[in-house]
Amino acid sequence: MKSKEEILNNYNTTGKDGLPEISAEDLLNAMEAYKQQWAEAAFNAARKHRNEAYEFETFNDFMASTQATEQVQDNFGAMITAVADNVVANFLPDDSSINEFDFNFTMQGKGYTAFYAKDAQGYWQMSRWSEQ
């Protein structure tokens, strides 16, 4: 594993005075390289076994799986929002002084709670949701 100094030396340049210097962008790149190196080391130290084999062979495989999971979660959140927005009219409170409310609904055999709040223009917007 490279030390911080070795990584920084890859991005250093020499100024007119002969002293090493680094630009802000190169410093950011060096910090990212150092973070990536430690993330890979942590992955190698803690990777999971499944059926006597590693679940992920390489760090890049692991990172690809987390990005795919995040995208699926985002799509699922959008689907929950769409369903709740379609049925919210059935649950609107009669009292106009109420600024927040929630309701329960079922989707794909699971229960969810949608939380709504009035925005600055007085429209109901979903603020969050949770699984029951």
DSSP file (Angstrom, degrees, kcal/mol; ACC not computed):
  #  RESIDUE AA STRUCTURE BP1 BP2  ACC     N-H-->O    O-->H-N    N-H-->O    O-->H-N    TCO  KAPPA ALPHA  PHI   PSI    X-CA   Y-CA   Z-CA
    1    1 A M              0   0    0      0, 0.0     2,-0.2     0, 0.0    37,-0.0   0.000 360.0 360.0 360.0 138.3    0.0    0.0    0.0
    2    2 A K        -     0   0    0      1,-0.1     2,-0.1     2,-0.0    35,-0.0  -0.493 360.0-124.9 -78.4 146.4    1.3    3.5   -0.9
    3    3 A S     >  -     0   0    0     -2,-0.2     4,-2.1     1,-0.1     5,-0.2  -0.367  28.2-104.9 -80.2 168.4    1.9    6.0    1.8
    4    4 A K  H  > S+     0   0    0      1,-0.2     4,-2.9     2,-0.2     5,-0.2   0.907 122.6  53.4 -58.8 -41.4    0.2    9.5    1.7
    5    5 A E  H  > S+     0   0    0      1,-0.2     4,-2.5     2,-0.2    -1,-0.2   0.899 106.7  50.9 -63.0 -41.4    3.6   11.0    0.7
    6    6 A E  H  > S+     0   0    0      2,-0.2     4,-1.0     1,-0.2    -1,-0.2   0.906 112.3  46.9 -63.7 -40.9    4.0    8.5   -2.2
    7    7 A I  H >X S+     0   0    0     -4,-2.1     3,-0.8     1,-0.2     4,-0.6   0.939 112.6  49.1 -65.8 -46.1    0.5    9.4   -3.5
    8    8 A L  H >X S+     0   0    0     -4,-2.9     3,-1.5     1,-0.2     4,-1.3   0.881 104.4  60.0 -60.9 -38.0    1.1   13.1   -3.1
    9    9 A N  H 3< S+     0   0    0     -4,-2.5    -1,-0.2     1,-0.3    -2,-0.2   0.792  97.1  60.8 -61.7 -27.5    4.4   12.8   -4.9
   10   10 A N  H << S+     0   0    0     -4,-1.0    -1,-0.3    -3,-0.8    -2,-0.2   0.752 113.9  35.3 -68.8 -23.0    2.5   11.5   -8.0
   11   11 A Y  H << S+     0   0    0     -3,-1.5    12,-0.4    -4,-0.6    -2,-0.2   0.530  94.2 108.0-108.8 -10.4    0.6   14.8   -8.2
   12   12 A N     <  -     0   0    0     -4,-1.3     2,-0.3    10,-0.1    10,-0.2  -0.350  45.0-170.0 -69.0 147.5    3.3   17.3   -7.1
   13   13 A T  E     -A   21   0A   0      8,-3.4     8,-3.3     6,-0.1     2,-0.5  -0.822  26.3-108.6-124.3 171.1    4.9   19.7   -9.5
   14   14 A T  E     -A   20   0A   0     -2,-0.3     5,-0.1     6,-0.2     8,-0.0  -0.896  29.7-142.5-106.8 128.7    7.9   21.9   -9.0
   15   15 A G    >   -     0   0    0      4,-2.9     3,-1.8    -2,-0.5     6,-0.0  -0.154  34.9 -92.1 -78.2 178.3    7.4   25.6   -8.7
   16   16 A K  T 3  S+     0   0    0      1,-0.3    -1,-0.1     2,-0.1    -2,-0.0   0.788 127.6  56.3 -61.5 -28.2    9.6   28.4  -10.1
   17   17 A D  T 3  S-     0   0    0      2,-0.2    -1,-0.3     1,-0.0    -2,-0.0   0.456 119.0-111.1 -84.8   0.2   11.4   28.5   -6.8
   18   18 A G  S <  S+     0   0    0     -3,-1.8    -2,-0.1     1,-0.3    -1,-0.0   0.409  78.0 125.8  88.0  -2.5   12.2   24.7   -7.0
   19   19 A L        -     0   0    0      1,-0.1    -4,-2.9    -5,-0.1    -1,-0.3  -0.636  68.0-103.1 -89.4 147.7    9.9   23.7   -4.2
   20   20 A P  E     +A   14   0A   0      0, 0.0     2,-0.3     0, 0.0    -6,-0.2  -0.431  45.7 174.4 -68.4 141.7    7.2   21.1   -4.6
   21   21 A E  E     -A   13   0A   0     -8,-3.3    -8,-3.4    -2,-0.1     2,-0.4  -0.958  16.9-154.4-142.9 162.1    3.7   22.4   -5.1
   22   22 A I        -     0   0    0     -2,-0.3   -10,-0.1   -10,-0.2     2,-0.1  -1.000  17.0-126.6-140.9 138.1    0.3   20.9   -5.8
   23   23 A S     >  -     0   0    0     -2,-0.4     4,-2.5   -12,-0.4     5,-0.2  -0.376  30.3-110.6 -78.1 163.2   -2.8   22.5   -7.4
   24   24 A A  H  > S+     0   0    0      1,-0.2     4,-2.2     2,-0.2     5,-0.1   0.900 119.7  49.8 -60.9 -41.4   -6.2   22.3   -5.7
   25   25 A E  H  > S+     0   0    0      2,-0.2     4,-2.2     1,-0.2    -1,-0.2   0.914 111.6  47.7 -65.1 -42.6   -7.5   19.9   -8.3
   26   26 A D  H  > S+     0   0    0      2,-0.2     4,-2.5     1,-0.2    -2,-0.2   0.870 110.2  52.9 -67.1 -35.5   -4.4   17.6   -8.0
   27   27 A L  H  X S+     0   0    0     -4,-2.5     4,-2.5     2,-0.2    -2,-0.2   0.916 109.2  49.4 -64.0 -42.0   -4.7   17.7   -4.2
   28   28 A L  H  X S+     0   0    0     -4,-2.2     4,-2.2     1,-0.2    -2,-0.2   0.909 111.2  49.5 -62.0 -42.0   -8.3   16.6   -4.6
   29   29 A N  H  X S+     0   0    0     -4,-2.2     4,-2.3     2,-0.2    -2,-0.2   0.891 110.9  50.0 -64.1 -39.4   -7.3   13.8   -6.9
   30   30 A A  H  X S+     0   0    0     -4,-2.5     4,-2.4     2,-0.2    -2,-0.2   0.910 110.4  49.5 -65.5 -42.2   -4.6   12.7   -4.5
   31   31 A M  H  X S+     0   0    0     -4,-2.5     4,-2.5     1,-0.2    -2,-0.2   0.898 111.1  49.8 -63.6 -39.7   -7.1   12.6   -1.6
   32   32 A E  H  X S+     0   0    0     -4,-2.2     4,-2.7     2,-0.2    -2,-0.2   0.900 110.2  50.3 -65.0 -41.4   -9.5   10.5   -3.8
   33   33 A A  H  X S+     0   0    0     -4,-2.3     4,-2.2     2,-0.2    -2,-0.2   0.908 111.7  48.2 -63.1 -41.7   -6.7    8.1   -4.7
   34   34 A Y  H  X S+     0   0    0     -4,-2.4     4,-2.1     2,-0.2    -2,-0.2   0.918 112.6  48.2 -64.4 -44.2   -5.8    7.7   -1.0
   35   35 A K  H  X S+     0   0    0     -4,-2.5     4,-2.4     1,-0.2    -2,-0.2   0.912 111.5  50.4 -61.5 -43.6   -9.5    7.2    0.0
   36   36 A Q  H  X S+     0   0    0     -4,-2.7     4,-2.3     1,-0.2    -1,-0.2   0.899 108.6  52.2 -62.3 -41.7   -9.9    4.6   -2.8
   37   37 A Q  H  X S+     0   0    0     -4,-2.2     4,-1.9     1,-0.2    -1,-0.2   0.916 112.4  44.6 -62.2 -44.0   -6.8    2.7   -1.6
   38   38 A W  H  X S+     0   0    0     -4,-2.1     4,-2.5     2,-0.2    -1,-0.2   0.854 110.5  54.6 -71.0 -34.2   -8.1    2.5    1.9
   39   39 A A  H  X S+     0   0    0     -4,-2.4     4,-2.3     2,-0.2    -2,-0.2   0.910 109.6  47.8 -64.2 -41.3  -11.6    1.5    0.8
   40   40 A E  H  X S+     0   0    0     -4,-2.3     4,-2.5     2,-0.2    -2,-0.2   0.897 111.4  50.5 -65.3 -39.7  -10.1   -1.3   -1.2
   41   41 A A  H  X S+     0   0    0     -4,-1.9     4,-1.8     2,-0.2    -2,-0.2   0.909 111.5  47.8 -64.5 -41.6   -8.0   -2.4    1.8
   42   42 A A  H  X S+     0   0    0     -4,-2.5     4,-1.5     2,-0.2    -2,-0.2   0.897 111.1  51.6 -65.2 -39.9  -11.0   -2.3    4.1
   43   43 A F  H  X S+     0   0    0     -4,-2.3     4,-1.3     1,-0.2     3,-0.4   0.938 109.4  49.2 -60.7 -47.8  -13.0   -4.3    1.5
   44   44 A N  H  < S+     0   0    0     -4,-2.5    -1,-0.2     1,-0.2    -2,-0.2   0.839 112.5  48.9 -62.9 -32.8  -10.2   -7.0    1.3
   45   45 A A  H  < S+     0   0    0     -4,-1.8    -1,-0.2     1,-0.2    -2,-0.2   0.769 124.1  28.2 -76.7 -25.1  -10.2   -7.2    5.1
   46   46 A A  H  < S+     0   0    0     -4,-1.5    -2,-0.2    -3,-0.4    -1,-0.2   0.302  78.2 139.8-122.8  10.4  -13.9   -7.6    5.5
   47   47 A R     <  -     0   0    0     -4,-1.3     2,-0.1    -3,-0.1    -3,-0.0  -0.277  50.8-115.9 -65.5 146.8  -15.3   -9.2    2.4
   48   48 A K        -     0   0    0      1,-0.0     7,-2.6     6,-0.0     8,-0.4  -0.434  14.7-137.7 -86.4 150.3  -18.0  -11.7    3.0
   49   49 A H  E     -B   54   0B   0      5,-0.2     2,-0.4    -2,-0.1     5,-0.2  -0.847  17.3-175.8-100.6 142.6  -18.1  -15.4    2.3
   50   50 A R  E >  S-B   53   0B   0      3,-3.7     3,-1.0    -2,-0.4    -2,-0.0  -0.953  74.1 -12.8-138.9 120.2  -21.1  -17.1    0.9
   51   51 A N  T 3  S-     0   0    0     -2,-0.4     3,-0.1     1,-0.2    -1,-0.1   0.924 128.4 -54.4  54.4  49.0  -21.1  -20.9    0.5
   52   52 A E  T 3  S+     0   0    0      1,-0.2     2,-0.3    -3,-0.0    -1,-0.2   0.653 124.1  92.0  63.1  18.0  -17.4  -21.1    1.1
   53   53 A A  E <  S-B   50   0B   0     -3,-1.0    -3,-3.7     0, 0.0    -1,-0.2  -0.961  86.5 -93.4-135.8 155.6  -16.6  -18.6   -1.7
   54   54 A Y  E     -B   49   0B   0     -2,-0.3    -5,-0.2    -5,-0.2     3,-0.1  -0.458  24.2-142.0 -68.2 137.9  -16.2  -14.8   -1.7
   55   55 A E  S    S+     0   0    0     -7,-2.6     2,-0.4     1,-0.2    -1,-0.1   0.888  93.5  26.4 -66.7 -38.6  -19.4  -12.9   -2.4
   56   56 A F        -     0   0    0     -8,-0.4    -1,-0.2     1,-0.1     3,-0.0  -0.994  67.2-159.7-126.7 128.6  -17.4  -10.4   -4.4
   57   57 A E  S    S+     0   0    0     -2,-0.4     2,-0.3    -3,-0.1    -1,-0.1   0.894  76.7  19.1 -73.6 -39.9  -14.1  -11.3   -6.1
   58   58 A T  S  > S-     0   0    0      1,-0.1     4,-1.7   -15,-0.0     3,-0.1  -0.852  76.2-113.7-130.4 164.3  -12.8   -7.7   -6.4
   59   59 A F  H  > S+     0   0    0     -2,-0.3     4,-2.6     1,-0.2     5,-0.2   0.873 117.0  56.9 -62.5 -38.7  -13.5   -4.3   -5.0
   60   60 A N  H  > S+     0   0    0      1,-0.2     4,-2.2     2,-0.2    -1,-0.2   0.865 104.2  52.5 -63.6 -35.9  -14.8   -3.1   -8.3
   61   61 A D  H  > S+     0   0    0      2,-0.2     4,-1.9     1,-0.2    -1,-0.2   0.918 110.5  48.6 -62.7 -43.0  -17.4   -5.9   -8.3
   62   62 A F  H  X S+     0   0    0     -4,-1.7     4,-1.9     2,-0.2    -2,-0.2   0.932 111.1  49.0 -62.1 -46.9  -18.5   -4.7   -4.9
   63   63 A M  H  X S+     0   0    0     -4,-2.6     4,-2.0     1,-0.2    -1,-0.2   0.890 109.6  52.4 -62.4 -39.9  -18.7   -1.1   -5.9
   64   64 A A  H  X S+     0   0    0     -4,-2.2     4,-1.9     1,-0.2    -1,-0.2   0.884 108.7  50.8 -63.0 -38.3  -20.8   -2.0   -9.0
   65   65 A S  H  X S+     0   0    0     -4,-1.9     4,-2.0     2,-0.2    -1,-0.2   0.866 109.2  50.3 -69.5 -35.0  -23.2   -4.0   -6.9
   66   66 A T  H  X S+     0   0    0     -4,-1.9     4,-2.3     2,-0.2    -1,-0.2   0.885 110.0  50.2 -70.3 -36.7  -23.7   -1.0   -4.5
   67   67 A Q  H  X S+     0   0    0     -4,-2.0     4,-1.9     2,-0.2    -2,-0.2   0.894 110.5  49.6 -67.3 -38.5  -24.4    1.4   -7.3
   68   68 A A  H  X S+     0   0    0     -4,-1.9     4,-2.2     2,-0.2    -2,-0.2   0.898 110.6  50.8 -65.3 -39.8  -26.9   -1.0   -8.8
   69   69 A T  H  X S+     0   0    0     -4,-2.0     4,-2.5     1,-0.2    -2,-0.2   0.906 108.7  51.2 -64.3 -42.3  -28.6   -1.3   -5.4
   70   70 A E  H  X S+     0   0    0     -4,-2.3     4,-2.3     1,-0.2    -1,-0.2   0.899 110.2  49.3 -62.2 -40.6  -28.8    2.4   -5.0
   71   71 A Q  H  X S+     0   0    0     -4,-1.9     4,-2.3     2,-0.2    -1,-0.2   0.913 111.1  48.8 -66.5 -42.2  -30.4    2.8   -8.4
   72   72 A V  H  X S+     0   0    0     -4,-2.2     4,-2.4     1,-0.2    -2,-0.2   0.916 111.0  51.1 -62.5 -42.6  -33.0    0.1   -7.6
   73   73 A Q  H  X S+     0   0    0     -4,-2.5     4,-2.5     1,-0.2    -2,-0.2   0.904 109.7  50.1 -61.7 -41.7  -33.8    1.8   -4.3
   74   74 A D  H  X S+     0   0    0     -4,-2.3     4,-2.1     2,-0.2    -1,-0.2   0.910 111.2  48.4 -62.5 -42.8  -34.3    5.1   -6.1
   75   75 A N  H  X S+     0   0    0     -4,-2.3     4,-1.9     2,-0.2    -2,-0.2   0.882 111.4  50.5 -64.6 -38.2  -36.6    3.6   -8.6
   76   76 A F  H  X S+     0   0    0     -4,-2.4     4,-2.5     2,-0.2    -2,-0.2   0.912 109.1  51.0 -66.8 -42.0  -38.6    1.9   -5.8
   77   77 A G  H  X S+     0   0    0     -4,-2.5     4,-2.4     1,-0.2    -2,-0.2   0.888 109.9  50.2 -60.7 -39.8  -38.9    5.2   -3.9
   78   78 A A  H  X S+     0   0    0     -4,-2.1     4,-2.2     2,-0.2    -1,-0.2   0.870 109.8  51.0 -66.2 -36.5  -40.2    6.8   -7.1
   79   79 A M  H  X S+     0   0    0     -4,-1.9     4,-2.3     2,-0.2    -2,-0.2   0.916 110.3  48.4 -67.7 -42.4  -42.7    4.0   -7.5
   80   80 A I  H  X S+     0   0    0     -4,-2.5     4,-2.8     1,-0.2     5,-0.2   0.924 111.7  50.4 -61.9 -44.3  -43.9    4.4   -3.9
   81   81 A T  H  X S+     0   0    0     -4,-2.4     4,-2.8     1,-0.2    -2,-0.2   0.914 110.0  50.2 -60.5 -43.2  -44.2    8.2   -4.4
   82   82 A A  H  X S+     0   0    0     -4,-2.2     4,-1.4     2,-0.2    -1,-0.2   0.915 112.3  46.4 -62.8 -43.6  -46.2    7.7   -7.6
   83   83 A V  H  X S+     0   0    0     -4,-2.3     4,-1.1     2,-0.2     3,-0.3   0.942 114.7  46.8 -64.5 -46.9  -48.6    5.2   -5.9
   84   84 A A  H >X S+     0   0    0     -4,-2.8     4,-1.4     1,-0.2     3,-0.7   0.908 109.8  53.5 -63.1 -41.4  -49.1    7.5   -2.8
   85   85 A D  H 3< S+     0   0    0     -4,-2.8     4,-0.3     1,-0.2    -1,-0.2   0.807 106.3  54.7 -63.1 -28.2  -49.6   10.6   -5.0
   86   86 A N  H 3< S+     0   0    0     -4,-1.4    -1,-0.2    -3,-0.3    -2,-0.2   0.758 118.2  32.0 -76.9 -24.0  -52.4    8.7   -6.9
   87   87 A V  H X< S+     0   0    0     -4,-1.1     3,-1.6    -3,-0.7     4,-0.3   0.460  89.2  96.7-111.3  -2.2  -54.4    7.9   -3.8
   88   88 A V  G >X S+     0   0    0     -4,-1.4     3,-2.1     1,-0.3     4,-0.6   0.819  73.3  68.6 -59.6 -31.8  -53.6   10.9   -1.6
   89   89 A A  G >4 S+     0   0    0     -4,-0.3     3,-0.5     1,-0.3    -1,-0.3   0.799  93.8  58.9 -59.0 -27.9  -56.9   12.6   -2.6
   90   90 A N  G <4 S+     0   0    0     -3,-1.6    -1,-0.3     1,-0.2    -2,-0.2   0.642 111.4  40.5 -73.6 -14.1  -58.8    9.9   -0.7
   91   91 A F  G <4 S+     0   0    0     -3,-2.1    -1,-0.2    -4,-0.3    -2,-0.2   0.349  76.8 133.9-118.8   4.6  -57.0   10.9    2.6
   92   92 A L    <<  -     0   0    0     -4,-0.6     2,-0.1    -3,-0.5    -3,-0.0  -0.320  59.7-114.2 -60.6 135.3  -56.8   14.7    2.5
   93   93 A P        -     0   0    0      0, 0.0    -1,-0.1     0, 0.0    -2,-0.1  -0.400   9.8-141.7 -71.5 147.8  -57.9   16.2    5.9
   94   94 A D  S    S+     0   0    0     -2,-0.1     2,-0.6     2,-0.0    -2,-0.1   0.794  82.2  85.5 -76.2 -29.8  -61.1   18.2    6.0
   95   95 A D    >   -     0   0    0      1,-0.2     3,-1.3     2,-0.0    -1,-0.0  -0.640  66.3-157.8 -78.4 116.4  -59.5   20.7    8.5
   96   96 A S  T 3  S+     0   0    0     -2,-0.6    -1,-0.2     1,-0.3    -2,-0.0   0.615  86.5  68.4 -72.6 -11.3  -57.6   23.4    6.5
   97   97 A S  T 3  S+     0   0    0      2,-0.0     2,-0.3    -3,-0.0    -1,-0.3   0.618  76.1 101.4 -82.2 -11.1  -55.5   24.3    9.5
   98   98 A I    <   -     0   0    0     -3,-1.3     3,-0.1     1,-0.1    19,-0.0  -0.584  46.0-179.7 -76.0 131.0  -53.7   20.9    9.4
   99   99 A N        +     0   0    0     -2,-0.3    19,-2.1     1,-0.2     2,-0.3   0.550  64.9  33.6-107.1 -12.6  -50.2   21.2    7.7
  100  100 A E  E     +C  117   0C   0     17,-0.2     2,-0.3    24,-0.1    17,-0.2  -0.994  59.2 155.2-143.0 147.3  -49.1   17.6    8.0
  101  101 A F  E     -C  116   0C   0     15,-2.0    15,-3.1    -2,-0.3     2,-0.3  -0.969  18.4-153.3-159.0 167.2  -50.8   14.2    7.8
  102  102 A D  E     -C  115   0C   0     -2,-0.3     2,-0.3    13,-0.2    13,-0.2  -0.952   6.5-169.7-140.9 162.0  -50.0   10.6    7.0
  103  103 A F  E     -C  114   0C   0     11,-1.8    11,-2.7    -2,-0.3     2,-0.3  -0.985  19.1-123.5-150.1 157.2  -51.8    7.5    5.7
  104  104 A N  E     +C  113   0C   0     -2,-0.3     2,-0.3     9,-0.2     9,-0.2  -0.772  30.4 167.3-102.7 145.9  -51.2    3.8    5.3
  105  105 A F  E     -C  112   0C   0      7,-2.5     7,-3.0    -2,-0.3     2,-0.4  -0.973  27.9-124.3-150.4 163.5  -51.4    1.9    2.1
  106  106 A T  E     +C  111   0C   0     -2,-0.3     2,-0.4     5,-0.2     5,-0.2  -0.917  25.5 173.4-114.9 136.3  -50.5   -1.6    0.8
  107  107 A M  E >  S-C  110   0C   0      3,-2.7     3,-1.8    -2,-0.4    -2,-0.0  -0.982  71.1  -7.6-143.1 129.6  -48.3   -2.2   -2.3
  108  108 A Q  T 3  S-     0   0    0     -2,-0.4     3,-0.1     1,-0.3    -1,-0.1   0.833 129.1 -55.8  53.8  37.2  -47.0   -5.5   -3.5
  109  109 A G  T 3  S+     0   0    0      1,-0.2     2,-0.3     0, 0.0    -1,-0.3   0.496 117.7 103.8  79.8   4.0  -48.3   -7.2   -0.3
  110  110 A K  E <   -C  107   0C   0     -3,-1.8    -3,-2.7    21,-0.0     2,-0.3  -0.906  67.9-123.0-119.9 148.8  -46.4   -4.9    2.0
  111  111 A G  E     -C  106   0C   0     -2,-0.3    21,-2.8    -5,-0.2     2,-0.3  -0.691  29.4-179.6 -91.4 141.5  -47.6   -2.0    4.1
  112  112 A Y  E     -CD 105 131C   0     -7,-3.0    -7,-2.5    -2,-0.3     2,-0.5  -0.949  19.8-142.7-135.3 154.8  -46.2    1.5    3.8
  113  113 A T  E     -CD 104 130C   0     17,-2.8    17,-2.2    -2,-0.3     2,-0.5  -0.987  13.2-157.3-119.2 128.4  -46.9    4.9    5.4
  114  114 A A  E     -CD 103 129C   0    -11,-2.7   -11,-1.8    -2,-0.5     2,-0.5  -0.899   5.4-154.6-105.4 132.8  -46.8    8.1    3.3
  115  115 A F  E     -CD 102 128C   0     13,-2.7    12,-3.0    -2,-0.5    13,-1.2  -0.931  13.1-171.4-110.7 126.9  -46.2   11.4    5.1
  116  116 A Y  E     -CD 101 126C   0    -15,-3.1   -15,-2.0    -2,-0.5     2,-0.3  -0.884   7.1-178.9-119.8 148.6  -47.4   14.6    3.5
  117  117 A A  E     -CD 100 125C   0      8,-2.4     8,-2.7    -2,-0.3     2,-0.3  -0.978  33.3-105.4-140.8 152.6  -46.9   18.3    4.4
  118  118 A K  E     - D   0 124C   0    -19,-2.1     6,-0.2    -2,-0.3     2,-0.1  -0.604  34.2-142.8 -77.8 136.6  -48.1   21.5    2.8
  119  119 A D    >   -     0   0    0      4,-2.9     3,-1.8    -2,-0.3    -1,-0.1  -0.256  38.4 -82.9 -87.2-175.9  -45.5   23.4    0.8
  120  120 A A  T 3  S+     0   0    0      1,-0.3    -2,-0.1     2,-0.1    -1,-0.1   0.787 131.1  51.1 -61.0 -29.5  -45.2   27.2    0.7
  121  121 A Q  T 3  S-     0   0    0      2,-0.1    -1,-0.3     1,-0.0    -3,-0.0   0.469 121.8-105.2 -87.7  -1.4  -48.0   27.5   -2.0
  122  122 A G  S <  S+     0   0    0     -3,-1.8     2,-0.3     1,-0.3    -2,-0.1   0.571  75.9 135.7  90.7   9.8  -50.4   25.3    0.1
  123  123 A Y        -     0   0    0      1,-0.0    -4,-2.9    -6,-0.0     2,-0.4  -0.673  59.2-113.4 -91.4 147.1  -50.0   22.1   -2.0
  124  124 A W  E     +D  118   0C   0     -2,-0.3     2,-0.4    -6,-0.2    -6,-0.2  -0.663  38.1 180.0 -80.1 128.3  -49.6   18.7   -0.4
  125  125 A Q  E     -D  117   0C   0     -8,-2.7    -8,-2.4    -2,-0.4     2,-0.4  -0.986  33.2-112.9-128.5 138.8  -46.2   17.2   -1.1
  126  126 A M  E     -D  116   0C   0     -2,-0.4   -10,-0.3   -10,-0.2     3,-0.1  -0.562  29.4-176.4 -69.3 127.5  -44.9   13.8    0.1
  127  127 A S  E     -     0   0C   0    -12,-3.0     2,-0.3     1,-0.4   -11,-0.2   0.787  61.1 -30.7 -95.0 -32.6  -42.1   14.5    2.6
  128  128 A R  E     -D  115   0C   0    -13,-1.2   -13,-2.7     2,-0.0    -1,-0.4  -0.971  52.4-142.0-169.6 173.5  -41.1   10.9    3.2
  129  129 A W  E     -D  114   0C   0     -2,-0.3     2,-0.3   -15,-0.2   -15,-0.2  -0.964  10.4-163.4-143.4 159.8  -42.3    7.3    3.4
  130  130 A S  E     -D  113   0C   0    -17,-2.2   -17,-2.8    -2,-0.3     2,-0.4  -0.987  22.9-116.8-143.9 154.9  -41.7    4.3    5.6
  131  131 A E  E      D  112   0C   0     -2,-0.3   -19,-0.3   -19,-0.2    -2,-0.0  -0.732 360.0 360.0 -89.5 139.0  -42.3    0.6    5.5
  132  132 A Q              0   0    0    -21,-2.8   -20,-0.1    -2,-0.4    -1,-0.1   0.459 360.0 360.0 -84.4 360.0  -44.5   -0.9    8.2
